[in-house]
Amino acid sequence: MVLRGVAPRAEGWVTVRARIRARGREPPVSVMARIRGLARSLRPVDPEFAAAMARRWAGLPESARTPGQTLGRHGVGCEGTHGVFPKCNLACAPCYHSRDANQVRVDGRHTLAQVEAQMALLRERRGPRAHAQLIGGEVSLLSPDDHAAALAIMRAHGREPMSFTHGDFDYDYLAKLVLGPDGRRRLRRVSFAAHFDSFMFGRRGIRRPPDEGSLNPYRERFAAMFARLRREHKVRYFLAHNMTVTPGNVGQVAGVVADCRAMGYGMFSFQPAAFVGDERRWHEDYRDVTGDQVWAEIERGVGTRLDYRVFEHGDVRCNRVAYGFWAGDRWYPWLDGGDPRDLVVRDAFFRFFGPVNFTGTPARALAARIALITARHPSALVLAAGWASRTIRRAGVRRLLAHRMRPVIYVMHQFMDAVDVKPAWELMRRGEASDDPRIRATQERLAACHYAMAHPEDGTLVPACVQHCVLDPQENRDLRVLLPLPKVRSRTTGTHHDPGVTQAGGGARREEGAECWTHG
């Protein structure tokens, strides 16, 4: 029997290539392959990428076809892995994943085979470029070599990978990840999303955080490891900070934003808790916290209004985002939604540069593409000059000269309750629209979902809420059979214990009795 989402596959060339890279060596590339790659990189627009975006736009519901919509106009959305390493060694309340996840062992061969299969389907269905998240349980439970090989597989399929973690590992693990066994650098750039909040239990040094402020030294320590990595090994990085918001910590969001703005994170993402995943960890009425409340707290921490309608990623009931930069103690948006001239710039960007893939494109090739498009549309240069002038005036020349600009993105992701997702998805699979306004709204949000997960065994892509609400429970039960945890008898007590609770790289031990893990 083939299990949904966990079918074992023979290693293909992509996996073999990733393993070679993980050992610090590159496989040979033919001269013709290099020529084809060069010719493709010099095209102003990749026709395959443009076609993938056209399909994405055509699949959006009317409610999501807004002037600021990025899906189908500058990307196809984000992607994530599932069922590749569901185990974690911290506990969370709430937990977004099913109760069986910690009964599955971390297995490198399984992880690499599944990452290859899932990325291959995403490449086939969603085109040559996208952001993809190496996510599931705790990524640092993978060995550094397997972790590096998984990232190489994702890049080989045109994905820009981001590793999701609770951040409780040491610099030694990070160094082994970016350096091969021969000590040579094998990764030139890494992206990590670290989840910190006071409802995560088992972190070294602070097993039960009393409040969000008590975690700030740990947030700072995590970011400092990457600054050291860049100094010592010239590895570039991007860091995102994730935090689940409940009635118990919603009033502390502004403090986190204000305290951590200069630590080195390029993104701060907040997720209002939802009734998703392990119901044993639902200790509060999460519906008491609304998206508007969380966004208002983010704005309070930033010290200014954040306009999330300038750029939209799917349905704004699911995602809100504000792009901008800090200059000293003030944050400024890249585009001011209250200035019609800036909205003209946004629309021109979509029109001229929307089909250009900025992610993963070498700097020289990207500069060439921008130059070719600008030569064809010289008005873009005039618009860009006007935008730059306005942005400098808003921030002030003196401030910009005195302070380095630090781009920082603020995001809120709102998951939906399982009680709504399950009937909505079942109707969508039958091609039916619900008569219930709440379920119909859920269907609209699922159709506009920014975040897809791939199921190679049947060729389907599903939204993240469907994965967590509908598919995770059975998938993790199947994984318990495919990848069972060994039971080891203790020499001192004669009892059995789980040998997988100690984190690779020196991480935390899971809190006794806990069976859930952090959501990235």
C-alpha positions as CSV (number, residue, x, y, z in Angstrom):
1,M,0.0,0.0,0.0
2,V,1.3,3.5,-0.9
3,L,0.8,5.9,2.0
4,R,-0.5,9.4,1.2
5,G,2.5,11.8,1.2
6,V,5.0,9.2,2.4
7,A,5.6,7.0,-0.6
8,P,9.3,6.0,-0.7
9,R,11.1,6.8,-3.9
10,A,14.4,5.8,-5.5
11,E,17.0,8.5,-5.4
12,G,17.0,10.5,-8.6
13,W,19.7,12.7,-10.1
14,V,18.6,15.7,-8.1
15,T,19.1,13.8,-4.8
16,V,22.4,12.4,-5.9
17,R,23.5,15.9,-7.0
18,A,22.4,17.2,-3.6
19,R,24.4,14.5,-1.8
20,I,27.5,15.4,-3.8
21,R,27.1,19.1,-2.9
22,A,26.6,18.2,0.7
23,R,30.0,16.6,0.6
24,G,31.5,19.8,-0.7
25,R,31.9,18.9,-4.4
26,E,29.9,20.0,-7.4
27,P,28.8,17.5,-10.1
28,P,30.0,18.1,-13.6
29,V,27.8,20.4,-15.8
30,S,27.9,20.0,-19.6
31,V,28.9,22.9,-21.8
32,M,25.5,22.8,-23.6
33,A,23.7,23.0,-20.2
34,R,25.8,26.1,-19.4
35,I,25.0,27.7,-22.7
36,R,21.3,27.0,-22.3
37,G,21.3,28.4,-18.8
38,L,23.1,31.5,-20.0
39,A,20.7,32.1,-22.8
40,R,17.8,31.6,-20.5
41,S,19.2,34.0,-17.9
42,L,19.5,36.8,-20.5
43,R,15.9,36.7,-21.5
44,P,14.1,39.8,-20.1
45,V,11.2,37.5,-19.1
46,D,11.3,33.7,-18.6
47,P,8.2,32.5,-20.6
48,E,7.8,29.5,-18.3
49,F,7.7,31.7,-15.3
50,A,5.3,34.1,-17.0
51,A,3.0,31.2,-18.0
52,A,3.0,29.8,-14.4
53,M,1.9,33.2,-13.1
54,A,-0.8,33.5,-15.7
55,R,-2.2,30.1,-14.5
56,R,-2.0,31.3,-10.9
57,W,-3.9,34.5,-11.7
58,A,-6.6,32.6,-13.6
59,G,-7.1,30.3,-10.6
60,L,-7.7,33.2,-8.1
61,P,-11.3,34.0,-7.0
62,E,-12.6,37.4,-7.9
63,S,-12.3,38.5,-4.3
64,A,-8.5,38.2,-4.5
65,R,-8.0,39.9,-7.9
66,T,-7.2,43.3,-6.4
67,P,-4.8,46.1,-7.6
68,G,-2.2,45.1,-5.0
69,Q,-2.4,41.3,-5.5
70,T,1.1,39.8,-6.0
71,L,-0.1,36.2,-6.8
72,G,-0.1,35.8,-10.5
73,R,1.6,39.1,-11.1
74,H,5.0,38.8,-9.3
75,G,5.1,35.2,-8.1
76,V,3.1,32.0,-7.6
77,G,3.2,32.0,-3.8
78,C,5.2,30.2,-1.1
79,E,5.5,26.4,-0.8
80,G,6.3,24.1,2.1
81,T,7.3,20.5,2.8
82,H,5.3,18.1,4.9
83,G,5.8,14.7,6.3
84,V,9.6,14.9,5.9
85,F,10.6,15.3,9.6
86,P,7.5,15.9,11.7
87,K,9.3,15.3,15.0
88,C,10.3,18.1,17.4
89,N,11.9,18.4,20.8
90,L,10.1,21.4,22.2
91,A,6.4,21.6,23.2
92,C,4.0,24.3,22.2
93,A,0.5,25.4,23.2
94,P,-1.1,25.7,20.8
95,C,0.4,23.1,18.4
96,Y,-0.5,23.4,14.7
97,H,0.2,19.8,13.9
98,S,-1.3,16.4,14.8
99,R,-0.7,14.5,18.0
100,D,1.2,11.6,16.3
101,A,4.1,13.7,15.0
102,N,6.5,13.0,17.8
103,Q,6.1,9.3,17.4
104,V,7.9,9.5,14.1
105,R,11.7,9.2,13.9
106,V,13.8,11.6,11.9
107,D,15.3,9.7,9.0
108,G,17.6,11.5,6.5
109,R,17.0,9.2,3.6
110,H,13.2,9.6,4.0
111,T,13.6,13.4,4.2
112,L,15.6,13.7,1.1
113,A,13.4,11.3,-1.0
114,Q,10.3,13.2,0.1
115,V,11.8,16.7,-0.5
116,E,12.9,15.6,-4.0
117,A,9.5,14.2,-4.9
118,Q,7.6,17.2,-3.5
119,M,9.8,19.8,-5.1
120,A,9.6,18.0,-8.4
121,L,5.8,18.3,-8.4
122,L,5.9,21.9,-7.3
123,R,8.4,22.6,-10.1
124,E,6.1,20.9,-12.6
125,R,2.9,22.5,-11.5
126,R,4.0,26.0,-10.3
127,G,6.9,26.8,-12.6
128,P,10.6,27.3,-12.3
129,R,10.9,29.7,-9.4
130,A,9.3,30.1,-5.9
131,H,10.1,30.5,-2.2
132,A,9.9,27.1,-0.4
133,Q,10.0,26.3,3.3
134,L,11.8,23.3,4.7
135,I,9.3,22.8,7.5
136,G,7.6,20.1,9.4
137,G,9.0,19.5,12.9
138,E,12.4,20.8,14.0
139,V,14.8,21.1,11.1
140,S,17.9,21.0,13.3
141,L,17.1,17.4,14.2
142,L,18.3,16.6,10.7
143,S,22.1,16.0,10.6
144,P,23.9,19.0,9.1
145,D,24.7,16.9,5.9
146,D,21.1,15.8,5.4
147,H,19.9,19.4,6.1
148,A,22.4,20.8,3.5
149,A,21.4,18.1,1.0
150,A,17.7,19.0,1.4
151,L,18.5,22.7,0.7
152,A,20.5,21.7,-2.4
153,I,17.6,19.6,-3.7
154,M,15.2,22.6,-3.3
155,R,17.6,24.9,-5.1
156,A,18.1,22.4,-7.9
157,H,14.3,22.6,-8.5
158,G,14.4,26.4,-8.7
159,R,13.2,27.0,-5.1
160,E,14.7,29.5,-2.7
161,P,14.6,27.5,0.6
162,M,14.0,28.7,4.1
163,S,14.6,26.4,7.1
164,F,12.1,26.5,10.0
165,T,13.4,26.1,13.5
166,H,12.8,26.9,17.2
167,G,16.3,28.3,17.1
168,D,17.5,26.3,20.1
169,F,20.7,24.9,18.5
170,D,24.4,25.9,18.8
171,Y,26.8,27.7,16.4
172,D,28.6,24.4,15.8
173,Y,25.5,23.0,14.1
174,L,25.2,26.0,11.9
175,A,28.9,25.9,10.9
176,K,28.6,22.2,10.0
177,L,25.6,23.0,7.9
178,V,27.3,25.6,5.7
179,L,30.7,23.8,5.6
180,G,31.2,20.4,4.1
181,P,33.2,17.6,5.8
182,D,36.3,18.9,4.1
183,G,35.8,22.3,5.8
184,R,35.0,24.1,2.5
185,R,32.0,26.3,2.2
186,R,29.1,24.5,0.5
187,L,26.3,27.1,1.1
188,R,26.8,30.7,0.2
189,R,23.4,31.9,1.5
190,V,21.0,30.5,4.1
191,S,17.5,31.6,5.2
192,F,16.1,30.6,8.5
193,A,12.7,31.3,10.2
194,A,13.0,31.0,14.0
195,H,9.9,30.6,16.2
196,F,10.0,32.2,19.6
197,D,7.0,32.7,21.9
198,S,6.3,32.2,25.6
199,F,4.0,29.2,25.0
200,M,7.0,27.0,23.8
201,F,8.2,24.8,26.5
202,G,11.6,23.0,26.9
203,R,14.1,25.6,25.6
204,R,17.5,25.3,27.2
205,G,17.9,27.8,30.0
206,I,14.3,28.9,30.0
207,R,12.0,25.8,30.0
208,R,8.9,27.8,30.8
209,P,9.2,31.5,29.7
210,P,7.3,33.7,32.1
211,D,6.6,36.3,29.4
212,E,7.8,37.4,25.9
213,G,10.4,39.8,27.2
214,S,12.3,37.0,28.9
215,L,13.0,35.4,25.5
216,N,14.7,38.5,24.0
217,P,18.2,37.2,25.0
218,Y,17.5,34.0,23.1
219,R,16.2,35.9,20.1
220,E,19.3,38.0,20.1
221,R,21.6,35.0,20.6
222,F,20.0,33.3,17.5
223,A,20.5,36.3,15.3
224,A,24.1,36.8,16.6
225,M,25.1,33.3,15.4
226,F,24.4,34.3,11.8
227,A,26.3,37.5,12.1
228,R,29.2,35.5,13.3
229,L,28.7,33.0,10.4
230,R,29.0,35.9,7.9
231,R,32.1,37.3,9.6
232,E,33.9,33.9,9.7
233,H,32.7,32.2,6.5
234,K,31.2,35.0,4.3
235,V,27.8,33.3,4.3
236,R,24.9,35.6,3.5
237,Y,21.7,35.1,5.4
238,F,18.1,36.2,5.8
239,L,16.3,35.7,9.2
240,A,12.6,35.7,9.9
241,H,11.1,35.8,13.4
242,N,7.8,34.0,14.0
243,M,5.5,34.2,16.9
244,T,2.1,32.6,17.8
245,V,-0.4,35.0,19.3
246,T,-3.0,34.0,21.9
247,P,-5.1,35.9,24.4
248,G,-2.3,35.3,26.8
249,N,0.4,37.2,24.9
250,V,-1.4,39.5,22.5
251,G,-0.6,42.5,24.7
252,Q,3.1,41.8,24.5
253,V,3.3,41.8,20.6
254,A,4.2,45.5,20.5
255,G,7.0,45.0,23.0
256,V,8.5,42.2,20.9
257,V,8.3,44.4,17.8
258,A,10.0,47.4,19.5
259,D,12.6,45.4,21.4
260,C,13.7,43.2,18.5
261,R,13.6,45.5,15.6
262,A,17.4,46.0,15.4
263,M,18.5,42.4,16.2
264,G,19.1,41.4,12.6
265,Y,15.7,39.9,11.6
266,G,14.5,40.9,8.1
267,M,10.9,39.8,8.8
268,F,8.6,39.6,11.8
269,S,5.6,37.3,11.3
270,F,2.8,36.8,13.8
271,Q,0.2,34.1,13.7
272,P,-3.0,34.4,15.7
273,A,-3.7,31.0,17.2
274,A,-6.4,28.9,15.6
275,F,-8.2,25.7,16.4
276,V,-5.9,23.6,14.2
277,G,-3.8,20.6,14.9
278,D,-3.5,18.9,18.3
279,E,-6.7,19.6,20.1
280,R,-5.2,18.6,23.5
281,R,-3.2,21.8,23.4
282,W,-6.2,24.1,22.9
283,H,-6.2,25.8,26.4
284,E,-7.8,29.1,25.5
285,D,-10.5,30.6,23.4
286,Y,-8.4,31.6,20.5
287,R,-11.3,33.4,18.8
288,D,-10.9,36.1,21.4
289,V,-7.9,37.4,19.4
290,T,-8.8,38.9,16.0
291,G,-6.5,39.8,13.1
292,D,-7.3,43.5,13.6
293,Q,-6.1,43.3,17.2
294,V,-2.8,41.6,16.3
295,W,-2.2,44.1,13.5
296,A,-2.9,47.0,15.8
297,E,-0.3,45.7,18.2
298,I,2.3,45.3,15.5
299,E,1.6,48.9,14.4
300,R,1.9,50.0,18.1
301,G,5.3,48.4,18.3
302,V,6.5,49.9,15.0
303,G,5.1,53.3,15.9
304,T,3.2,54.0,12.7
305,R,0.3,52.8,10.6
306,L,1.1,49.8,8.4
307,D,-0.9,49.7,5.1
308,Y,-1.4,46.0,4.1
309,R,-3.4,46.8,1.0
310,V,-0.4,48.2,-1.0
311,F,0.9,44.6,-1.7
312,E,-1.4,41.6,-1.0
313,H,-0.4,38.0,-0.8
314,G,-3.6,36.0,-1.4
315,D,-6.6,36.8,0.7
316,V,-6.1,39.7,3.2
317,R,-8.3,37.7,5.7
318,C,-5.3,35.2,5.7
319,N,-2.3,37.4,5.1
320,R,-1.3,41.0,5.8
321,V,2.1,42.4,4.9
322,A,3.9,45.7,5.0
323,Y,7.2,46.3,3.3
324,G,9.5,49.1,4.5
325,F,12.8,50.0,6.2
326,W,14.0,51.4,9.5
327,A,16.2,54.5,9.5
328,G,17.2,55.1,13.1
329,D,14.2,54.8,15.3
330,R,11.6,55.3,12.6
331,W,10.1,52.9,10.0
332,Y,9.1,54.0,6.5
333,P,7.1,52.1,3.9
334,W,8.8,51.5,0.5
335,L,5.5,52.7,-1.1
336,D,3.0,55.0,0.6
337,G,-0.5,53.7,0.0
338,G,-1.9,57.2,0.7
339,D,0.1,58.7,-2.2
340,P,-1.5,58.1,-5.6
341,R,2.0,58.5,-7.2
342,D,3.3,55.6,-5.3
343,L,0.4,53.4,-6.4
344,V,1.2,54.3,-10.0
345,V,4.8,53.1,-9.3
346,R,3.4,49.8,-7.9
347,D,1.2,49.3,-10.9
348,A,4.1,50.0,-13.3
349,F,6.3,47.6,-11.4
350,F,3.7,44.8,-11.9
351,R,3.4,45.8,-15.6
352,F,7.0,46.0,-16.5
353,F,8.8,43.9,-13.9
354,G,6.1,41.5,-12.6
355,P,7.2,38.6,-14.8
356,V,10.9,39.1,-13.8
357,N,12.0,36.6,-11.2
358,F,14.1,38.4,-8.6
359,T,14.6,35.4,-6.4
360,G,17.5,33.2,-7.1
361,T,18.6,35.1,-10.1
362,P,22.3,36.0,-10.2
363,A,22.9,39.7,-9.6
364,R,24.5,40.2,-13.1
365,A,21.8,38.4,-14.9
366,L,19.1,40.3,-12.9
367,A,20.8,43.6,-13.7
368,A,20.9,42.7,-17.4
369,R,17.2,41.9,-17.4
370,I,16.3,45.1,-15.6
371,A,18.4,47.1,-18.1
372,L,16.7,45.4,-21.1
373,I,13.2,46.1,-19.8
374,T,14.1,49.7,-18.9
375,A,15.5,50.3,-22.4
376,R,12.2,49.0,-23.8
377,H,10.1,51.1,-21.3
378,P,12.0,54.2,-20.5
379,S,9.1,55.6,-18.5
380,A,10.0,53.1,-15.8
381,L,13.2,55.1,-15.1
382,V,11.3,58.3,-14.7
383,L,8.8,56.7,-12.3
384,A,11.7,55.2,-10.3
385,A,13.5,58.5,-10.0
386,G,10.3,60.2,-8.7
387,W,9.7,57.4,-6.2
388,A,13.3,57.6,-4.9
389,S,13.0,61.4,-4.5
390,R,9.8,61.1,-2.5
391,T,11.2,58.3,-0.3
392,I,14.3,60.3,0.5
393,R,12.2,63.4,1.4
394,R,9.9,61.3,3.7
395,A,12.8,59.9,5.7
396,G,15.0,63.0,5.4
397,V,18.4,63.3,4.0
398,R,20.0,63.9,7.4
399,R,18.4,60.8,8.9
400,L,19.4,58.6,6.0
401,L,23.0,59.9,6.2
402,A,23.2,59.3,9.9
403,H,21.6,55.8,9.9
404,R,21.9,52.7,7.8
405,M,18.7,51.7,6.2
406,R,17.5,48.3,7.5
407,P,14.7,46.7,5.4
408,V,12.2,44.9,7.7
409,I,8.9,43.3,6.7
410,Y,5.9,42.9,9.0
411,V,3.5,40.0,8.4
412,M,0.5,38.4,9.9
413,H,-0.7,34.9,8.9
414,Q,-4.2,33.9,10.2
415,F,-5.0,30.2,10.0
416,M,-8.6,29.0,9.8
417,D,-10.3,26.7,12.2
418,A,-10.5,23.0,11.3
419,V,-14.3,23.0,11.9
420,D,-14.6,25.3,8.8
421,V,-11.8,24.0,6.7
422,K,-12.9,20.4,6.6
423,P,-16.4,20.9,5.1
424,A,-15.1,23.7,2.8
425,W,-12.4,21.5,1.4
426,E,-14.7,18.5,0.9
427,L,-17.1,20.7,-1.1
428,M,-14.3,22.1,-3.2
429,R,-13.1,18.7,-4.1
430,R,-16.6,18.0,-5.4
431,G,-16.6,21.3,-7.3
432,E,-19.4,22.7,-5.1
433,A,-19.8,26.1,-3.5
434,S,-21.3,26.3,0.0
435,D,-24.5,28.1,0.8
436,D,-23.2,28.9,4.3
437,P,-21.6,32.3,4.2
438,R,-18.9,31.3,6.6
439,I,-18.0,28.1,4.7
440,R,-18.2,30.0,1.4
441,A,-15.7,32.6,2.8
442,T,-13.4,29.7,3.8
443,Q,-13.6,28.3,0.3
444,E,-12.6,31.7,-1.1
445,R,-9.6,31.9,1.3
446,L,-8.5,28.4,0.4
447,A,-8.7,29.2,-3.4
448,A,-6.5,32.2,-2.8
449,C,-4.1,30.5,-0.5
450,H,-0.5,31.8,-0.8
451,Y,1.0,28.6,0.6
452,A,0.9,25.2,-1.2
453,M,2.1,21.8,-0.2
454,A,2.6,19.0,-2.7
455,H,1.4,15.4,-2.7
456,P,3.4,13.6,-5.4
457,E,1.5,10.3,-4.9
458,D,-1.6,11.7,-6.5
459,G,-0.3,14.9,-8.1
460,T,-2.3,17.3,-6.0
461,L,-1.3,20.6,-4.3
462,V,-3.1,21.6,-1.1
463,P,-3.3,24.8,1.0
464,A,-1.5,24.7,4.3
465,C,-4.7,24.9,6.3
466,V,-6.0,21.8,4.5
467,Q,-2.7,20.0,5.2
468,H,-2.9,20.7,9.0
469,C,-6.7,20.4,9.4
470,V,-7.5,17.5,7.1
471,L,-4.4,15.5,6.0
472,D,-1.8,15.7,8.8
473,P,-3.6,13.3,11.3
474,Q,-3.7,10.3,8.9
475,E,-0.3,11.2,7.3
476,N,1.4,11.1,10.7
477,R,-0.3,7.9,11.7
478,D,1.0,6.4,8.5
479,L,4.5,7.7,9.3
480,R,4.4,6.1,12.7
481,V,4.3,2.7,10.9
482,L,6.8,3.7,8.2
483,L,9.3,5.4,10.5
484,P,8.7,4.0,14.1
485,L,10.7,5.3,17.0
486,P,12.9,2.6,18.6
487,K,12.2,1.9,22.2
488,V,15.4,1.7,24.3
489,R,15.4,0.2,27.8
490,S,17.1,2.4,30.4
491,R,20.0,0.7,32.3
492,T,19.2,2.5,35.5
493,T,15.4,2.4,35.7
494,G,14.5,-0.4,33.5
495,T,11.9,1.9,31.8
496,H,11.7,2.7,28.1
497,H,12.6,6.1,26.8
498,D,12.6,7.9,23.5
499,P,16.2,8.3,22.2
500,G,15.2,11.1,19.8
501,V,14.5,13.9,22.3
502,T,18.1,15.2,22.3
503,Q,18.5,17.7,19.5
504,A,21.3,17.3,16.9
505,G,23.7,20.1,17.5
506,G,23.0,20.4,21.2
507,G,19.4,21.5,21.4
508,A,16.8,21.4,24.1
509,R,15.2,18.3,25.5
510,R,11.4,17.9,25.1
511,E,9.4,18.7,28.1
512,E,8.3,15.5,29.9
513,G,4.9,14.3,28.6
514,A,4.7,16.8,25.8
515,E,3.8,15.5,22.3
516,C,3.6,18.7,20.2
517,W,6.0,21.0,18.6
518,T,6.6,24.4,17.3
519,H,5.0,25.7,14.2
520,G,7.4,27.8,12.0
